[in-house]
């Protein structure tokens, strides 16, 4: 269901009161619309386009509860266009064609159609392509709403014909203002119930909503119902939402997350970069965000192992052992107990000395593997288990390192076309400082 529903006629007040608070409180104009000043403030591109009736096809990209559906309806109302709402979850090609045919007939009579497609990213490529000819001919103005990055989820051909507007999560102050308005509004909100709140209740709800106005409205409506049920006859005020009642209504913080969507990648990126920047507090926070939102702990464990070898490497060889142990602990004891094993590993990685020397070295190796001739293994490095192979020179000239006092033979081990190439350049961080000193000693002994 969309964030704010269309206002029913005055005579249908019973049906109106049965609709969720979030639907009843839907803004009806840009003046009532809260937030998104970056695109709707005075002189901003979208507001100017709406006021001039010059809106083309658009994609509204933003998290749940930021008013994407609302904004589309306001655009239709201000531009006097027919508004058709379409759900990508419930509709297919057949329904698309039927809507397009109706829009074409309406256009002949001078009626413009705005087709709003909620969750447009759920349409497959063929379904998205079905919109193209109608968008190009101007039969419809398409407004798509998506919580996913359009660059990845919308056909490039369709995306090139639409302007993308990014909607941001509402801050806590905005949500508190919306909730206060809902409590005071006797026409559409909870004003007739005369519901009061303890100090800090609206702030509590707003902090748990994670920028989602719809969720905040839903919590407030549940809390109001609980307060009304708990109120004693003749009490003053009639109904009081206490912090305990608000917590009962909240149950659990609403964490904006999709294990297959962009927020999934945003959070794991934040975790990885916090570890890389040696910030254990930030790393723990992003880890907690992912775990509490329901992310697969073994996925996090795999990524943590990757951090150990990519950003720490031989500067602290114990990092790999620590992360593998955390992976095994999560697999063995499960959750929620396993979360502390991951937390321990993440903090260990964050405070460990950092080096990407091994990561860089292997990347350089892959580049040479791809771009240079794959020369044969030098004969002196080959085994010679048969007499024929010995006759052909296999193993000839090989120097056994243990026969030398320094345990280092002056012998070339790379093919001729890569002679002298150095891939691994240890840093002076942690154990790698000792490795660097040892490598310098070996090169001197080889005369390099």
Wavefront OBJ file of the C-alpha trace (Angstrom):
o trace
v 0.000 0.000 0.000
v 1.286 3.463 -0.792
v 2.212 6.017 1.816
v -0.750 8.374 1.536
v -4.052 7.327 -0.076
v -6.423 9.498 -2.078
v -8.971 11.414 0.030
v -12.433 9.812 -0.127
v -15.544 11.950 -0.532
v -16.914 13.606 2.641
v -20.035 11.452 2.688
v -17.961 8.309 3.139
v -16.548 9.209 6.555
v -16.897 5.666 7.950
v -14.666 4.277 5.212
v -12.303 7.192 5.748
v -11.849 6.397 9.449
v -11.144 2.743 8.668
v -8.175 3.621 6.482
v -4.696 3.524 8.069
v -3.448 6.773 9.569
v -0.609 6.911 7.047
v -3.145 6.880 4.215
v -5.391 9.489 5.798
v -2.512 11.888 6.420
v -1.292 11.859 2.856
v -0.279 15.410 1.775
v -2.597 16.903 -0.821
v -0.324 19.631 -2.172
v 3.308 20.647 -2.340
v 2.697 23.018 0.563
v 1.688 20.067 2.763
v 4.485 17.841 1.464
v 7.286 17.442 4.000
v 10.965 17.244 3.091
v 12.837 16.763 -0.199
v 13.819 20.427 -0.413
v 16.749 19.417 -2.618
v 14.294 18.837 -5.493
v 11.133 20.636 -4.329
v 12.453 23.800 -2.729
v 11.802 27.177 -4.390
v 13.543 27.289 -7.742
v 14.552 23.627 -7.619
v 14.210 21.647 -10.862
v 11.266 19.393 -10.045
v 9.179 22.116 -8.406
v 9.729 24.427 -11.373
v 8.781 21.650 -13.796
v 5.593 20.895 -11.854
v 4.572 24.543 -11.598
v 5.177 25.072 -15.321
v 3.428 21.810 -16.213
v 6.577 20.648 -17.964
v 7.146 17.358 -16.201
v 8.171 14.515 -18.454
v 8.635 10.900 -17.501
v 10.432 10.477 -14.190
v 11.856 7.948 -11.780
v 11.563 8.623 -8.050
v 14.334 6.761 -6.270
v 14.345 6.593 -2.489
v 13.799 4.382 0.564
v 10.324 3.388 1.786
v 8.180 6.020 3.435
v 9.664 9.083 1.755
v 6.510 9.933 -0.205
v 7.183 8.701 -3.738
v 3.534 7.777 -4.388
v 2.351 10.968 -2.753
v 4.555 13.109 -4.939
v 3.322 11.355 -8.080
v -0.297 12.032 -7.102
v 0.470 15.682 -6.383
v 2.094 15.992 -9.811
v -1.029 14.527 -11.425
v -3.316 16.834 -9.437
v -1.325 19.994 -10.212
v -0.951 19.164 -13.901
v -4.620 18.105 -14.223
v -3.707 14.703 -15.582
v -5.489 11.380 -15.204
v -3.649 9.348 -12.562
v -3.355 5.593 -13.092
v -1.565 3.613 -10.400
v 0.112 0.414 -11.447
v 1.827 -2.157 -9.227
v 4.808 -4.025 -10.603
v 4.126 -6.757 -8.041
v 0.597 -7.509 -9.268
v 0.702 -6.673 -12.983
v 2.157 -8.095 -16.183
v 2.403 -7.419 -19.938
v -1.332 -7.963 -20.481
v -2.266 -5.311 -17.936
v 0.365 -2.926 -19.309
v -1.084 -3.135 -22.822
v -4.620 -2.601 -21.560
v -3.602 0.525 -19.655
v -1.669 1.846 -22.654
v -4.655 1.342 -24.959
v -6.898 3.242 -22.558
v -4.328 6.045 -22.282
v -4.201 6.267 -26.085
v -7.994 6.670 -26.279
v -7.923 9.301 -23.524
v -5.245 11.229 -25.404
v -7.577 11.546 -28.410
v -10.001 13.452 -26.207
v -7.289 15.734 -24.841
v -6.820 13.937 -21.528
v -3.275 13.367 -20.371
v -2.391 10.261 -18.414
v 0.233 9.905 -15.734
v 1.042 6.251 -15.235
v 2.541 5.648 -11.825
v 4.380 2.336 -11.489
v 5.214 1.417 -7.920
v 8.285 -0.786 -7.435
v 9.139 -0.498 -11.117
v 12.392 -2.354 -10.497
v 10.352 -5.543 -10.103
v 9.403 -5.475 -13.776
v 11.679 -7.575 -15.947
v 13.403 -6.196 -19.053
v 10.635 -7.191 -21.458
v 7.968 -5.593 -19.282
v 9.970 -2.382 -18.993
v 10.472 -2.340 -22.766
v 6.704 -2.396 -23.213
v 6.536 1.182 -21.905
v 9.076 2.572 -24.371
v 6.912 3.334 -27.447
v 4.207 4.985 -25.328
v 6.725 7.114 -23.452
v 8.371 8.151 -26.725
v 5.062 9.092 -28.370
v 3.890 10.966 -25.290
v 0.849 8.729 -24.841
v 1.738 8.568 -21.160
v 3.942 10.335 -18.696
v 5.614 7.558 -16.783
v 6.478 8.024 -13.118
v 8.269 5.045 -11.662
v 9.002 4.571 -7.978
v 11.864 2.388 -6.838
v 13.841 1.679 -3.703
v 16.673 0.245 -5.795
v 19.415 1.986 -7.764
v 17.901 2.726 -11.220
v 21.312 2.352 -12.833
v 21.153 -1.359 -12.081
v 17.427 -2.092 -12.124
v 15.956 -0.012 -14.971
v 16.527 -0.652 -18.679
v 19.056 1.809 -20.069
v 16.684 2.669 -22.943
v 13.847 3.493 -20.562
v 16.156 5.213 -18.102
v 17.487 7.513 -20.829
v 13.937 8.767 -21.433
v 13.270 9.539 -17.768
v 14.703 12.017 -15.339
v 15.770 10.494 -12.034
v 14.973 12.331 -8.801
v 16.482 11.085 -5.545
v 14.293 11.227 -2.423
v 16.094 11.220 0.910
v 14.938 9.604 4.174
v 13.126 12.077 6.402
v 15.143 13.261 9.382
v 13.831 12.830 12.914
v 12.696 16.445 13.199
v 10.508 16.053 10.101
v 8.951 12.847 11.380
v 8.261 14.385 14.800
v 6.489 17.253 13.039
v 4.382 14.808 10.993
v 3.419 12.829 14.084
v 2.486 15.969 16.013
v 0.295 17.090 13.113
v -1.431 13.702 13.039
v -2.195 13.933 16.765
v -3.702 17.401 16.357
v -5.611 16.832 13.096
v -9.304 16.214 13.866
v -10.290 15.753 10.214
v -7.885 13.056 9.110
v -5.688 12.292 12.090
v -6.148 11.375 15.755
v -7.386 14.763 17.001
v -10.854 13.548 17.921
v -9.360 10.931 20.229
v -7.663 13.646 22.293
v -4.545 11.514 22.611
v -1.679 12.997 24.627
v 1.930 11.848 24.792
v 4.541 11.733 27.498
v 7.621 13.836 26.957
v 9.999 12.170 24.532
v 7.491 9.725 23.029
v 7.418 11.283 19.570
v 11.208 11.502 19.599
v 11.364 7.810 20.505
v 9.086 6.798 17.634
v 10.950 9.026 15.189
v 14.328 7.612 16.198
v 13.098 4.090 15.571
v 11.486 4.877 12.204
v 14.806 5.178 10.354
v 13.436 7.924 8.104
v 10.288 6.002 7.135
v 7.219 8.209 7.664
v 4.770 5.400 6.910
v 6.246 3.222 9.640
v 6.201 6.113 12.100
v 2.498 6.734 11.404
v 1.748 3.029 11.837
v 3.507 2.927 15.210
v 1.704 6.061 16.392
v -1.668 4.601 15.407
v -0.980 1.361 17.267
v 0.270 3.278 20.301
v -2.852 5.457 20.308
v -5.025 2.347 20.257
v -3.078 0.820 23.147
v -3.327 4.063 25.119
v -7.075 4.277 24.550
v -7.534 0.676 25.726
v -5.496 1.313 28.867
v -7.239 4.586 29.779
v -9.547 4.629 32.800
v -13.060 6.156 32.442
v -12.987 9.864 33.238
v -9.183 10.023 33.275
v -7.405 13.260 32.341
v -6.164 13.160 29.655
v -8.511 10.557 28.146
v -5.604 8.633 26.579
v -1.893 8.988 27.277
v 0.834 7.389 25.184
v 3.605 6.611 27.625
v 7.129 5.578 26.687
v 6.304 2.002 27.738
v 3.272 1.975 25.444
v 5.362 3.407 22.624
v 7.959 0.661 23.113
v 5.227 -1.982 23.019
v 3.999 -0.503 19.735
v 7.497 -0.369 18.311
v 8.523 -3.909 19.243
v 11.637 -3.620 17.101
v 13.532 -0.837 15.425
v 12.698 -0.521 11.745
v 15.974 -1.056 9.924
v 15.970 -0.088 6.264
v 17.577 -3.046 4.596
v 17.235 -5.391 1.652
v 19.540 -8.384 1.580
v 19.595 -8.343 -2.220
v 19.345 -4.618 -2.832
v 21.600 -1.585 -2.808
v 21.431 -1.024 0.953
v 22.956 -4.480 1.401
v 26.002 -3.400 -0.612
v 26.095 0.051 1.000
v 26.339 -1.427 4.493
v 28.953 -4.066 3.716
v 30.951 -1.345 1.959
v 30.707 0.843 5.066
v 31.867 -2.061 7.244
v 34.813 -2.877 4.978
v 35.960 0.737 4.667
v 35.668 1.312 8.416
v 37.921 -1.708 9.023
v 40.355 -0.475 6.362
v 40.473 2.925 8.063
v 41.235 1.347 11.472
v 37.975 2.561 13.045
v 36.727 -0.214 15.370
v 33.742 1.790 16.618
v 32.362 2.433 13.139
v 33.118 -1.149 12.116
v 31.154 -2.494 15.095
v 28.246 -0.166 14.317
v 27.917 -1.254 10.682
v 28.295 -4.892 11.715
v 25.459 -4.448 14.210
v 23.278 -2.745 11.614
v 23.652 -5.676 9.244
v 23.152 -8.406 11.839
v 20.117 -6.771 13.452
v 18.526 -6.249 10.046
v 18.706 -9.999 9.387
v 21.754 -10.337 7.160
v 23.131 -13.859 6.768
v 25.993 -14.008 9.324
v 27.955 -16.417 7.136
v 27.879 -13.858 4.320
v 29.398 -11.308 6.702
v 31.944 -13.893 7.861
v 33.042 -14.515 4.263
v 33.453 -10.805 3.661
v 35.404 -10.403 6.909
v 37.823 -13.120 5.751
v 38.254 -11.152 2.549
v 39.107 -8.028 4.562
v 41.816 -9.965 6.395
v 43.638 -10.929 3.212
v 42.965 -7.760 1.210
v 43.680 -5.000 3.709
v 45.890 -6.619 6.355
v 47.643 -9.503 4.679
v 51.085 -10.326 6.020
v 51.251 -7.208 8.166
v 49.372 -9.370 10.687
v 49.199 -13.013 9.532
v 47.029 -13.876 12.535
v 44.162 -11.879 10.997
v 43.311 -14.690 8.607
v 43.324 -17.259 11.400
v 41.139 -15.001 13.541
v 38.541 -14.492 10.815
v 38.455 -18.171 9.886
v 37.901 -18.991 13.560
v 35.040 -16.459 13.665
v 33.512 -18.085 10.579
v 33.724 -21.502 12.235
v 32.249 -20.142 15.471
v 29.253 -18.659 13.650
v 28.718 -21.925 11.814
v 29.109 -23.977 14.997
v 27.083 -22.068 17.598
v 24.781 -20.065 15.319
v 23.115 -16.798 16.194
v 22.743 -14.694 18.246
v 25.748 -16.097 20.147
v 27.907 -16.007 17.028
v 27.566 -12.249 16.713
v 30.282 -11.732 19.329
v 32.697 -13.895 17.337
v 32.152 -11.642 14.340
v 32.459 -8.557 16.533
v 35.766 -9.845 17.921
v 37.104 -10.480 14.421
v 35.977 -7.090 13.132
v 37.621 -5.193 15.992
v 40.802 -7.268 15.575
v 40.936 -6.374 11.897
v 40.233 -2.707 12.555
v 43.104 -2.287 15.027
v 45.562 -4.540 13.166
v 48.385 -2.997 11.087
v 47.273 -2.557 7.495
v 48.884 -3.593 4.233
v 47.487 -4.167 0.770
v 50.915 -5.185 -0.549
v 49.877 -8.783 -1.134
v 46.618 -7.686 -2.799
v 48.526 -5.304 -5.063
v 51.194 -7.915 -5.820
v 48.678 -10.522 -6.896
v 46.921 -7.951 -9.076
v 50.219 -7.215 -10.805
v 50.788 -10.945 -11.298
v 47.364 -11.343 -12.931
v 48.122 -8.440 -15.253
v 51.352 -10.066 -16.396
v 49.634 -13.436 -16.759
v 47.079 -11.829 -19.070
v 49.375 -9.501 -21.010
v 52.697 -11.322 -21.397
v 53.624 -14.455 -23.264
v 53.164 -17.627 -21.233
v 56.761 -18.805 -21.471
v 57.630 -22.349 -20.525
v 58.907 -23.173 -17.075
v 62.721 -22.853 -17.111
v 64.387 -26.268 -17.437
v 66.294 -25.991 -14.169
v 62.971 -25.650 -12.274
v 61.435 -28.775 -13.776
v 61.435 -32.191 -12.172
v 63.159 -34.998 -14.067
v 61.618 -38.294 -12.891
v 62.552 -40.180 -16.117
v 65.822 -40.680 -17.955
v 64.347 -39.114 -21.098
v 63.512 -35.944 -19.210
v 67.036 -35.828 -17.781
v 68.421 -36.227 -21.307
v 66.301 -33.292 -22.444
v 67.849 -31.113 -19.720
v 65.018 -31.144 -17.193
v 66.397 -30.109 -13.795
v 69.839 -29.278 -15.167
v 71.400 -26.371 -13.297
v 69.009 -26.541 -10.365
v 70.598 -25.351 -7.105
v 69.273 -26.896 -3.887
v 68.894 -23.985 -1.452
v 69.565 -26.127 1.620
v 73.047 -26.921 0.329
v 74.108 -23.298 0.748
v 75.064 -21.861 4.121
v 72.535 -19.003 3.828
v 69.837 -21.324 2.473
v 69.533 -19.040 -0.584
v 70.721 -20.024 -4.062
v 71.614 -17.463 -6.718
v 69.130 -18.911 -9.169
v 66.536 -17.269 -11.462
v 63.018 -18.567 -10.798
v 60.965 -16.360 -13.149
v 60.797 -16.953 -16.913
v 63.239 -14.902 -18.996
v 60.616 -12.426 -20.203
v 59.877 -11.460 -16.586
v 63.421 -11.615 -15.239
v 63.910 -9.238 -12.323
v 60.213 -8.431 -11.945
v 59.193 -7.595 -8.362
v 55.545 -7.976 -7.429
v 55.415 -8.088 -3.652
v 56.578 -4.869 -2.002
v 56.130 -5.293 1.763
v 55.341 -2.231 3.829
v 56.891 -1.268 7.154
v 53.651 -2.191 8.992
v 53.603 -4.967 11.569
v 55.125 -8.295 10.548
v 55.695 -7.009 7.018
v 58.559 -4.864 8.302
v 60.420 -8.041 9.241
v 59.438 -9.616 5.910
v 60.817 -6.585 4.037
v 64.084 -6.772 5.924
v 64.364 -10.491 5.167
v 63.643 -9.942 1.452
v 66.340 -7.248 1.284
v 68.793 -9.624 2.915
v 67.926 -12.386 0.410
v 68.391 -10.029 -2.547
v 71.833 -8.991 -1.258
v 72.867 -12.613 -0.936
v 71.730 -13.219 -4.521
v 73.669 -10.204 -5.638
v 70.463 -8.448 -6.732
l 1 2 3 4 5 6 7 8 9 10 11 12 13 14 15 16 17 18 19 20 21 22 23 24 25 26 27 28 29 30 31 32 33 34 35 36 37 38 39 40 41 42 43 44 45 46 47 48 49 50 51 52 53 54 55 56 57 58 59 60 61 62 63 64 65 66 67 68 69 70 71 72 73 74 75 76 77 78 79 80 81 82 83 84 85 86 87 88 89 90 91 92 93 94 95 96 97 98 99 100 101 102 103 104 105 106 107 108 109 110 111 112 113 114 115 116 117 118 119 120 121 122 123 124 125 126 127 128 129 130 131 132 133 134 135 136 137 138 139 140 141 142 143 144 145 146 147 148 149 150 151 152 153 154 155 156 157 158 159 160 161 162 163 164 165 166 167 168 169 170 171 172 173 174 175 176 177 178 179 180 181 182 183 184 185 186 187 188 189 190 191 192 193 194 195 196 197 198 199 200 201 202 203 204 205 206 207 208 209 210 211 212 213 214 215 216 217 218 219 220 221 222 223 224 225 226 227 228 229 230 231 232 233 234 235 236 237 238 239 240 241 242 243 244 245 246 247 248 249 250 251 252 253 254 255 256 257 258 259 260 261 262 263 264 265 266 267 268 269 270 271 272 273 274 275 276 277 278 279 280 281 282 283 284 285 286 287 288 289 290 291 292 293 294 295 296 297 298 299 300 301 302 303 304 305 306 307 308 309 310 311 312 313 314 315 316 317 318 319 320 321 322 323 324 325 326 327 328 329 330 331 332 333 334 335 336 337 338 339 340 341 342 343 344 345 346 347 348 349 350 351 352 353 354 355 356 357 358 359 360 361 362 363 364 365 366 367 368 369 370 371 372 373 374 375 376 377 378 379 380 381 382 383 384 385 386 387 388 389 390 391 392 393 394 395 396 397 398 399 400 401 402 403 404 405 406 407 408 409 410 411 412 413 414 415 416 417 418 419 420 421 422 423 424 425 426 427 428 429 430 431 432 433 434 435 436 437 438 439 440 441 442 443 444 445 446 447 448
